[in-house]
Amino acid sequence: MTDQTADETTPDQIPSKRSRLTFHGPLSEERAAGFVARLAATEPKTVLDIGCGWGELSLRLLAAAPGATGIGIDLLEGDLERGRALAASRGLADRMEYLKESATGTQRGPADVVLCVGSGQALSDAPAPDQYGEALKELRRLVSPGGRVLYGEGFWERRPQPEELTRMWPDAKPDDHLALDGMVEAAVQAGFRVEWLEVASQEEWDQFEAGYLADVEVWLAANAGHPKAAELRADADRQRASYLTGYRGILGLVYLTLVPVA
Protein backbone atom coordinates (compact mmCIF):
# COMPACT_ATOMS: atom_id res chain seq x y z
CA MET A 1 0.00 0.00 0.00
CA THR A 2 1.77 3.16 -1.19
CA ASP A 3 1.03 6.74 -2.16
CA GLN A 4 3.01 6.66 -5.35
CA THR A 5 4.92 4.16 -7.43
CA ALA A 6 8.28 4.54 -9.11
CA ASP A 7 6.53 4.69 -12.51
CA GLU A 8 4.65 7.83 -11.40
CA THR A 9 7.85 9.70 -10.48
CA THR A 10 9.19 12.07 -13.13
CA PRO A 11 12.88 12.99 -13.38
CA ASP A 12 12.18 16.33 -11.70
CA GLN A 13 10.43 14.66 -8.74
CA ILE A 14 12.91 13.26 -6.26
CA PRO A 15 11.22 10.11 -4.88
CA SER A 16 10.34 9.62 -1.26
CA LYS A 17 12.25 7.09 0.82
CA ARG A 18 9.02 5.90 2.40
CA SER A 19 6.37 5.66 -0.29
CA ARG A 20 6.91 1.89 -0.71
CA LEU A 21 6.45 1.30 3.02
CA THR A 22 3.13 0.37 4.55
CA PHE A 23 4.56 0.80 8.05
CA HIS A 24 7.54 2.94 8.98
CA GLY A 25 9.38 0.09 10.64
CA PRO A 26 10.12 -3.64 10.38
CA LEU A 27 6.53 -4.82 10.73
CA SER A 28 4.74 -7.50 8.71
CA GLU A 29 1.06 -7.57 7.83
CA GLU A 30 0.60 -10.66 9.99
CA ARG A 31 2.20 -9.08 13.06
CA ALA A 32 0.29 -5.83 12.57
CA ALA A 33 -2.99 -7.75 12.40
CA GLY A 34 -2.14 -9.39 15.72
CA PHE A 35 -1.47 -6.02 17.33
CA VAL A 36 -4.73 -4.60 16.05
CA ALA A 37 -6.77 -7.59 17.23
CA ARG A 38 -5.17 -7.55 20.69
CA LEU A 39 -5.59 -3.80 21.17
CA ALA A 40 -9.11 -3.64 19.70
CA ALA A 41 -10.22 -6.36 22.14
CA THR A 42 -9.74 -3.84 24.97
CA GLU A 43 -12.51 -1.71 23.36
CA PRO A 44 -10.59 1.58 23.40
CA LYS A 45 -12.37 4.90 23.03
CA THR A 46 -9.24 6.98 22.50
CA VAL A 47 -5.98 6.29 20.66
CA LEU A 48 -2.82 8.41 20.80
CA ASP A 49 -0.05 7.76 18.26
CA ILE A 50 3.33 9.27 19.20
CA GLY A 51 5.58 9.97 16.22
CA CYS A 52 2.77 8.64 14.08
CA GLY A 53 4.17 9.25 10.60
CA TRP A 54 1.17 8.48 8.42
CA GLY A 55 -0.48 6.48 11.20
CA GLU A 56 -1.15 3.23 9.36
CA LEU A 57 -1.42 1.20 12.56
CA SER A 58 -3.73 3.77 14.16
CA LEU A 59 -6.03 3.75 11.16
CA ARG A 60 -6.29 -0.03 11.25
CA LEU A 61 -7.03 0.06 14.95
CA LEU A 62 -9.79 2.66 14.46
CA ALA A 63 -11.31 0.49 11.74
CA ALA A 64 -11.34 -2.47 14.15
CA ALA A 65 -12.62 -0.39 17.09
CA PRO A 66 -15.51 1.63 15.65
CA GLY A 67 -16.14 3.46 18.92
CA ALA A 68 -12.64 4.96 19.02
CA THR A 69 -11.17 8.26 17.91
CA GLY A 70 -7.47 8.92 17.41
CA ILE A 71 -4.83 11.64 17.50
CA GLY A 72 -1.49 11.28 15.73
CA ILE A 73 1.36 13.68 16.37
CA ASP A 74 4.52 14.05 14.31
CA LEU A 75 6.84 16.77 13.02
CA LEU A 76 6.97 15.73 9.34
CA GLU A 77 4.21 17.45 7.42
CA GLY A 78 4.63 15.20 4.39
CA ASP A 79 3.90 12.10 6.46
CA LEU A 80 0.95 13.80 8.15
CA GLU A 81 -0.53 14.76 4.79
CA ARG A 82 -0.18 11.17 3.65
CA GLY A 83 -2.02 10.08 6.80
CA ARG A 84 -4.84 12.55 6.26
CA ALA A 85 -5.29 11.28 2.71
CA LEU A 86 -5.33 7.67 3.90
CA ALA A 87 -7.86 8.49 6.62
CA ALA A 88 -10.13 10.21 4.10
CA SER A 89 -9.90 7.31 1.65
CA ARG A 90 -11.01 4.88 4.39
CA GLY A 91 -13.84 7.01 5.75
CA LEU A 92 -11.92 7.76 8.96
CA ALA A 93 -11.18 11.46 8.51
CA ASP A 94 -13.72 12.43 11.18
CA ARG A 95 -12.18 10.01 13.69
CA MET A 96 -8.43 10.53 13.20
CA GLU A 97 -6.74 13.89 13.72
CA TYR A 98 -3.16 14.50 12.58
CA LEU A 99 -1.22 17.25 14.35
CA LYS A 100 2.19 18.72 13.58
CA GLU A 101 3.71 19.20 17.01
CA SER A 102 6.37 17.89 19.37
CA ALA A 103 5.60 14.95 21.62
CA THR A 104 7.94 16.16 24.36
CA GLY A 105 5.78 16.97 27.37
CA THR A 106 2.61 16.48 25.33
CA GLN A 107 -0.73 16.97 27.06
CA ARG A 108 -2.66 14.99 24.45
CA GLY A 109 -3.19 12.08 26.85
CA PRO A 110 -4.38 10.15 28.64
CA ALA A 111 -5.61 7.71 26.02
CA ASP A 112 -6.90 4.16 26.22
CA VAL A 113 -4.29 2.99 23.70
CA VAL A 114 -0.96 4.73 23.19
CA LEU A 115 1.17 3.73 20.22
CA CYS A 116 4.86 4.60 20.21
CA VAL A 117 6.61 2.50 17.60
CA GLY A 118 10.17 3.54 16.87
CA SER A 119 9.51 7.02 18.26
CA GLY A 120 10.58 6.88 21.88
CA GLN A 121 13.17 9.57 21.21
CA ALA A 122 10.29 12.01 20.66
CA LEU A 123 9.33 11.71 24.33
CA SER A 124 12.67 12.42 26.00
CA ASP A 125 15.69 14.61 25.46
CA ALA A 126 17.81 12.40 27.72
CA PRO A 127 20.79 10.68 26.10
CA ALA A 128 20.76 6.92 25.59
CA PRO A 129 20.45 4.68 27.48
CA ASP A 130 18.53 6.87 29.99
CA GLN A 131 16.25 7.91 27.14
CA TYR A 132 14.38 4.61 27.22
CA GLY A 133 13.41 4.74 30.88
CA GLU A 134 12.35 8.37 30.52
CA ALA A 135 10.26 7.61 27.43
CA LEU A 136 8.54 4.74 29.23
CA LYS A 137 7.73 7.00 32.20
CA GLU A 138 6.11 9.42 29.78
CA LEU A 139 4.11 6.62 28.20
CA ARG A 140 2.94 5.59 31.67
CA ARG A 141 1.71 9.16 32.18
CA LEU A 142 -0.09 9.20 28.84
CA VAL A 143 -2.04 5.92 29.10
CA SER A 144 -5.41 5.67 30.81
CA PRO A 145 -5.90 3.27 33.76
CA GLY A 146 -6.49 -0.20 32.39
CA GLY A 147 -5.32 0.88 28.92
CA ARG A 148 -2.52 -0.43 26.73
CA VAL A 149 0.74 0.89 25.36
CA LEU A 150 2.34 -0.60 22.25
CA TYR A 151 5.99 0.36 22.49
CA GLY A 152 8.38 -0.54 19.68
CA GLU A 153 12.04 0.09 20.42
CA GLY A 154 15.47 -0.93 19.19
CA PHE A 155 17.69 -3.16 21.30
CA TRP A 156 21.01 -4.90 20.89
CA GLU A 157 20.59 -8.54 19.91
CA ARG A 158 24.19 -8.81 21.00
CA ARG A 159 26.69 -6.21 22.11
CA PRO A 160 28.39 -4.80 18.99
CA GLN A 161 32.13 -4.93 18.54
CA PRO A 162 34.03 -1.62 18.12
CA GLU A 163 34.65 -2.22 14.40
CA GLU A 164 30.96 -3.01 13.88
CA LEU A 165 29.97 0.28 15.49
CA THR A 166 32.11 2.18 12.98
CA ARG A 167 29.99 0.73 10.17
CA MET A 168 26.62 1.71 11.66
CA TRP A 169 25.36 5.29 11.98
CA PRO A 170 27.65 8.26 12.73
CA ASP A 171 29.05 8.22 16.29
CA ALA A 172 27.36 4.88 17.11
CA LYS A 173 28.14 3.83 20.70
CA PRO A 174 27.67 0.66 22.75
CA ASP A 175 25.15 2.41 25.01
CA ASP A 176 22.96 3.64 22.16
CA HIS A 177 20.64 0.72 22.96
CA LEU A 178 19.85 -1.65 25.78
CA ALA A 179 19.79 -5.42 25.65
CA LEU A 180 16.35 -7.05 25.44
CA ASP A 181 16.20 -7.86 29.14
CA GLY A 182 17.19 -4.28 29.90
CA MET A 183 14.31 -2.96 27.79
CA VAL A 184 11.82 -5.17 29.61
CA GLU A 185 13.23 -4.17 33.00
CA ALA A 186 12.95 -0.49 32.05
CA ALA A 187 9.26 -1.03 31.25
CA VAL A 188 8.65 -2.73 34.60
CA GLN A 189 10.49 0.03 36.46
CA ALA A 190 8.33 2.64 34.69
CA GLY A 191 5.16 1.08 36.12
CA PHE A 192 4.09 -1.50 33.55
CA ARG A 193 3.56 -5.22 33.29
CA VAL A 194 4.38 -6.82 29.95
CA GLU A 195 1.29 -8.40 28.44
CA TRP A 196 3.02 -9.43 25.22
CA LEU A 197 6.53 -9.40 23.77
CA GLU A 198 7.46 -9.86 20.12
CA VAL A 199 10.71 -9.29 18.26
CA ALA A 200 10.88 -8.26 14.61
CA SER A 201 12.21 -11.03 12.39
CA GLN A 202 15.15 -10.72 10.02
CA GLU A 203 12.72 -10.96 7.11
CA GLU A 204 10.75 -7.98 8.47
CA TRP A 205 13.98 -6.00 8.80
CA ASP A 206 15.10 -6.87 5.26
CA GLN A 207 11.69 -5.94 3.84
CA PHE A 208 11.75 -2.61 5.66
CA GLU A 209 15.27 -1.69 4.58
CA ALA A 210 14.55 -2.64 0.97
CA GLY A 211 11.28 -0.69 0.94
CA TYR A 212 12.96 2.35 2.43
CA LEU A 213 15.28 2.71 -0.58
CA ALA A 214 13.32 1.01 -3.38
CA ASP A 215 11.89 4.09 -5.11
CA VAL A 216 15.19 5.95 -4.84
CA GLU A 217 17.08 3.02 -6.38
CA VAL A 218 14.65 2.74 -9.31
CA TRP A 219 14.83 6.51 -9.88
CA LEU A 220 18.65 6.47 -9.79
CA ALA A 221 18.75 3.69 -12.38
CA ALA A 222 16.65 5.81 -14.74
CA ASN A 223 18.17 9.23 -13.94
CA ALA A 224 21.90 8.67 -13.50
CA GLY A 225 22.76 12.08 -14.97
CA HIS A 226 20.33 14.13 -12.88
CA PRO A 227 21.97 16.97 -10.89
CA LYS A 228 20.77 15.38 -7.66
CA ALA A 229 21.76 11.83 -8.60
CA ALA A 230 25.27 11.82 -7.12
CA GLU A 231 24.04 13.03 -3.74
CA LEU A 232 21.14 10.57 -3.66
CA ARG A 233 23.35 7.70 -4.82
CA ALA A 234 25.89 8.37 -2.07
CA ASP A 235 23.14 8.58 0.52
CA ALA A 236 21.52 5.33 -0.64
CA ASP A 237 24.86 3.51 -0.78
CA ARG A 238 25.72 4.73 2.71
CA GLN A 239 22.37 3.61 4.12
CA ARG A 240 22.61 0.18 2.51
CA ALA A 241 26.16 -0.37 3.73
CA SER A 242 25.23 0.79 7.23
CA TYR A 243 22.59 -1.91 7.36
CA LEU A 244 24.33 -4.78 5.59
CA THR A 245 27.80 -4.38 7.13
CA GLY A 246 26.79 -2.66 10.34
CA TYR A 247 23.60 -3.31 12.27
CA ARG A 248 21.95 -6.18 10.37
CA GLY A 249 21.54 -9.03 12.85
CA ILE A 250 22.87 -6.88 15.70
CA LEU A 251 20.17 -4.24 16.14
CA GLY A 252 16.78 -5.77 16.90
CA LEU A 253 13.38 -4.23 17.46
CA VAL A 254 11.08 -5.36 20.24
CA TYR A 255 7.34 -4.73 20.37
CA LEU A 256 6.08 -4.58 23.94
CA THR A 257 2.37 -4.53 24.73
CA LEU A 258 2.29 -2.92 28.17
CA VAL A 259 -0.39 -2.70 30.86
CA PRO A 260 -0.09 0.09 33.45
CA VAL A 261 0.06 -1.07 37.05
CA ALA A 262 -2.90 0.28 39.04
Summary of the structure (lengths in Angstrom):
residues: 262
radius of gyration: 18.7
end to end distance: 39.1
largest distance: 60.9
contacts: 842
relative contact order: 0.16
helix: 42%
strand: 21%
